[in-house]
């Protein structure tokens, strides 16, 4: 990578040319051990199957599997992974102190058409001796995945990249997120409001508030991530591209009367 002072192209433009997220370029590893990566992969499998499990239940489940880890260590790793049980409780998905939180607008709303509601979320993905975070934007009515992006850290930049890519295809009436610092940040919320889109944020606990994208994560992990055991980020990126093409254009959904998301979204 050439520094901006020695090149006419900015760092962002250089990252774009080599298909590298700018958030990945600025990332500095925190020195996670191989043992901790193995624990995190186990936590992810348990959490994907039981997203309502908190720290103590996940710790207990790990102990049943023969791993005797202190619950404080599990809490620290779950925090690093961005995981919290999706049950109502205090201090869930906390925004930064100065960030605004918007009300949840979808309670009792009937979803009847495409581009009525979009939502986004972030999930943890384990890969060989490493891990990354995946963000995606999904249309609620069709379940069509509009965009996605990877990052080595839980910053806002890759979320904005995914949002920009989704907005090139159109815009929703309502955009729903959780109350995480990425989505309550000024740079993210201003982009939503600036496009004259109503911004909705999950109530604390979000057990059902963002259920369509929670189901997407479960399908992705059980149908692809856990089966493929990706060894590198480029390999993972190619695999995700293949899976989301399959999910959008070939995978039928019972809730869609066995049509694919693309059949609904582009009909």
C-alpha positions in Angstrom: 0.0 0.0 0.0 1.4 3.4 -1.0 0.9 6.3 1.5 -1.3 9.1 0.3 1.5 11.6 0.4 3.4 9.6 -2.2 0.5 8.8 -4.4 -2.3 10.6 -6.2 -4.8 7.9 -5.0 -6.2 8.1 -1.5 -5.9 5.1 0.8 -9.6 4.5 0.3 -9.2 4.5 -3.5 -6.3 2.1 -3.2 -8.3 -0.3 -1.0 -11.1 -0.1 -3.5 -8.8 -1.1 -6.4 -7.7 -4.3 -4.6 -11.1 -5.1 -3.1 -10.0 -4.5 0.5 -12.2 -3.0 3.1 -10.7 0.2 4.4 -11.6 -1.0 7.9 -9.4 -4.1 7.3 -6.5 -1.9 6.2 -6.6 0.1 9.4 -7.0 -2.9 11.6 -4.3 -3.9 14.1 -4.5 -7.4 15.6 -5.0 -7.6 19.4 -2.9 -10.8 19.9 -5.6 -13.4 20.5 -4.1 -16.8 21.3 -5.0 -20.0 19.4 -6.6 -21.3 22.5 -8.9 -18.3 22.7 -9.8 -18.6 19.1 -10.8 -22.2 19.7 -13.0 -21.1 22.6 -14.5 -18.3 20.5 -15.4 -20.8 17.8 -17.1 -23.0 20.3 -18.9 -20.0 21.8 -20.1 -19.1 18.3 -21.6 -22.5 17.7 -23.4 -22.5 21.0 -24.7 -19.0 20.5 -25.9 -19.7 17.0 -28.0 -22.6 18.2 -29.1 -20.8 21.4 -29.0 -17.1 20.9 -30.9 -16.5 24.1 -28.0 -18.0 26.1 -26.1 -15.6 28.3 -22.5 -15.9 29.7 -23.3 -18.3 32.5 -25.3 -20.7 30.3 -22.7 -20.7 27.6 -20.0 -21.3 30.2 -22.1 -24.2 31.5 -22.5 -25.6 28.0 -18.8 -25.5 27.5 -18.2 -27.3 30.7 -20.6 -30.1 29.6 -18.4 -30.4 26.5 -15.3 -30.8 28.8 -14.0 -27.3 28.8 -13.6 -25.7 32.2 -13.3 -22.0 31.6 -14.1 -19.3 34.1 -17.3 -17.3 33.2 -15.3 -14.1 33.4 -13.1 -15.3 30.6 -16.2 -16.3 28.5 -17.7 -12.8 29.2 -14.5 -11.1 27.9 -14.4 -13.2 24.7 -18.2 -12.8 24.1 -17.7 -9.0 24.5 -14.8 -9.1 22.0 -17.1 -11.1 19.6 -19.9 -8.6 20.0 -22.3 -11.3 21.4 -25.0 -10.8 24.0 -28.0 -13.0 24.7 -31.1 -11.8 22.8 -33.3 -11.6 25.9 -34.5 -8.4 27.6 -32.0 -7.1 30.1 -30.1 -4.0 31.0 -27.2 -2.5 29.0 -27.8 -4.5 25.8 -26.2 -3.3 22.6 -25.2 -0.1 24.2 -24.7 2.9 22.0 -21.9 5.3 22.7 -22.8 8.0 25.2 -23.3 10.8 22.7 -25.1 8.7 20.0 -28.8 9.1 19.5 -31.1 6.1 19.8 -34.2 6.1 17.6 -37.5 4.4 18.6 -38.5 0.9 17.2 -41.1 1.6 14.5 -42.1 -1.9 13.4 -44.2 -3.2 16.3 -47.5 -4.4 14.8 -46.5 -3.2 11.3 -47.5 -5.7 8.5 -44.8 -6.2 5.9 -46.6 -6.3 2.6 -44.0 -5.3 -0.1 -40.4 -5.1 -1.0 -38.4 -2.1 0.1 -40.8 -1.4 2.9 -38.3 -2.5 5.5 -34.6 -3.2 5.3 -32.5 -4.2 8.3 -28.8 -4.8 9.1 -26.8 -6.7 11.7 -23.3 -7.9 12.4 -22.2 -11.4 13.1 -18.9 -13.1 14.2 -17.3 -15.6 11.7 -14.5 -17.9 12.8 -11.8 -18.9 10.3 -8.6 -20.9 10.7 -6.5 -19.2 13.4 -8.4 -15.9 12.9 -11.9 -14.4 12.9 -13.8 -11.6 11.1 -17.1 -9.8 11.4 -19.8 -9.8 8.7 -22.4 -7.2 8.2 -25.4 -7.6 5.8 -28.4 -5.6 4.7 -31.6 -7.6 4.0 -35.0 -6.8 2.6 -37.6 -8.1 5.1 -40.4 -8.9 2.6 -38.4 -10.9 0.2 -35.5 -12.0 2.5 -33.2 -10.8 -0.3 -29.6 -10.0 0.8 -28.9 -6.6 -0.7 -25.3 -6.3 0.3 -22.6 -7.5 2.7 -19.1 -6.7 3.8 -16.3 -8.1 6.0 -14.1 -6.5 8.5 -11.4 -7.5 11.0 -12.9 -5.1 13.6 -16.2 -3.8 14.9 -15.8 -0.3 13.4 -18.5 1.6 11.5 -16.7 1.8 8.2 -17.6 -1.6 6.8 -21.2 -1.1 7.9 -21.3 2.2 5.8 -19.7 0.4 2.9 -22.5 -2.3 3.0 -25.1 0.4 3.4 -23.8 2.4 0.4 -23.8 -0.7 -1.8 -27.4 -1.5 -0.8 -28.6 2.0 -1.5 -27.4 1.8 -5.1 -30.2 -0.7 -5.6 -32.9 1.5 -4.2 -34.0 2.6 -0.7 -36.5 1.4 1.9 -39.2 3.3 3.7 -37.8 2.1 7.1 -34.3 0.9 8.0 -34.0 -1.1 11.1 -30.9 -1.7 13.2 -29.9 -2.6 16.8 -28.6 -0.1 19.2 -24.9 -0.9 18.7 -22.4 1.9 18.5 -21.8 1.3 14.7 -25.5 1.9 13.9 -26.1 4.8 16.3 -22.9 6.6 15.1 -23.5 10.0 13.5 -21.9 8.9 10.2 -24.3 6.0 9.9 -27.5 7.6 11.0 -26.9 10.7 8.9 -26.6 8.6 5.8 -30.0 7.0 6.6 -31.8 10.2 7.5 -30.1 12.1 4.6 -31.7 9.6 2.2 -35.2 10.4 3.7 -35.5 7.0 5.2 -37.1 6.4 8.6 -34.7 5.0 11.1 -35.9 2.3 13.5 -33.8 0.7 16.3 -34.5 -2.6 18.1 -35.8 -2.3 21.6 -33.4 -3.7 24.2 -33.5 -7.5 24.1 -34.4 -7.6 20.3 -35.5 -11.2 20.6 -38.0 -10.8 17.7 -37.2 -7.2 16.5 -34.7 -8.3 13.9 -35.6 -11.9 13.4 -35.2 -12.2 9.6 -31.5 -11.4 9.7 -31.0 -13.6 12.8 -32.4 -16.4 10.7 -30.0 -15.5 7.9 -27.0 -15.9 10.2 -28.2 -19.3 11.4 -28.7 -20.5 7.8 -25.3 -19.2 6.7 -23.4 -20.8 9.5 -25.1 -24.2 9.5 -25.2 -24.5 5.7 -21.8 -23.0 4.9 -19.4 -21.7 7.5 -19.3 -24.7 9.8 -19.2 -27.1 6.9 -16.5 -25.4 4.9 -13.9 -24.5 7.6 -12.4 -21.6 5.7 -8.7 -21.1 6.0 -8.2 -17.4 4.9 -10.1 -14.2 4.4 -9.9 -14.4 0.6 -11.2 -17.9 0.7 -14.0 -16.9 3.1 -14.9 -13.9 0.9 -15.3 -16.1 -2.2 -17.3 -18.6 -0.2 -19.7 -15.9 1.1 -20.1 -14.6 -2.4 -21.1 -18.1 -3.6 -23.4 -18.7 -0.6 -25.3 -15.4 -0.9 -25.8 -16.0 -4.6 -27.2 -19.4 -3.7 -29.3 -17.9 -0.9 -30.7 -15.2 -3.1 -31.2 -17.0 -6.4 -31.5 -20.7 -5.7 -32.6 -21.4 -2.1 -36.4 -21.5 -1.8 -38.1 -20.4 1.4 -41.2 -22.0 2.9 -42.3 -18.6 4.1 -42.1 -17.3 0.5 -44.3 -20.2 -0.8 -41.1 -22.0 -1.9 -39.9 -19.2 -4.1 -36.4 -17.7 -3.9 -35.7 -14.2 -2.5 -34.8 -13.0 -5.9 -38.1 -14.2 -7.4 -39.9 -12.1 -4.9 -37.6 -9.1 -4.9 -37.4 -8.7 -8.7 -40.9 -9.7 -9.5 
